[in-house]
Amino acid sequence: MIKACIFDLDGTIADTLESMAYVANEIMEKFSLKPQPADNFRYYSGEGADMLIRRCLIDAGDPELVHYEEVRELYRRKFDEDPLYKVVPYKDMPETLQKLKHAGLKMAVCSNKPHVAAQKVVKAIYGDLFDEVMGQQEGICRKPAPDGPLKIAEDFGVKPEECMYIGDTKTDMQTGSAAGMYTVGALWGFRDREELENNGADIVAAVPGDLFTIYEEKQHD
Ligand SMILES: O=C(O)COP(=O)(O)O
């Protein structure tokens, strides 16, 4: 029985590529480094802001990460202030989330995005739809460690195997598998099918609307 859904944020419930590129590139320019195309952030993101900055600096012309500490601080501050540039929900995602919620499921977000930014983005797009929104924060190991999703399951009073975990990167597939949750790969996000299947996806969904069907099928397993 599935009783809760835990969603990744970037590339799963919202297209946030432009927002990350916008803040990072403003800082790259400040340091006379080369701004990077928004598409590159598909691969920079996934393992939190610090890793995103490292990857971006290498491509932007600072392979020795000379500016890392300064840029990291600036990025974290600016991104907490303004994480919403051109952020949009994926097509049919709002309706799908409502359907899952109305089916009686507890709903959560678990993201490697910094906590303040994650809260702002989810609130701006989805209001109070989610019961819990957890971004990256002190004291909880970031994904692919299963700590975040396991804490959410505990908060909800459900077992890990009663949770469906949905995400779009290998980090997410490894997280959901390590947590012992039914792990669903999202093909509309930042990475491809091969990555999801090779990293522990139990099943992949082509479009957001498939999530409800996947949930119903799992109920009748
Ligand atoms: O900001 C990141 O690096 C990843 O965030 P996500 O966990 O929501 O995909």
The ligand as a Gaussian input file, in Angstrom:
#p B3LYP/6-31G(d) Opt

LIG

0 1
 O       19.766000      21.946000      -6.284000
 C       20.213000      20.790000      -6.526000
 O       21.404000      20.504000      -6.707000
 C       19.255000      19.658000      -6.654000
 O       17.990000      19.912000      -6.185000
 P       16.934000      18.702000      -6.254000
 O       17.364000      17.722000      -5.200000
 O       15.616000      19.345000      -5.992000
 O       17.021000      18.111000      -7.641000

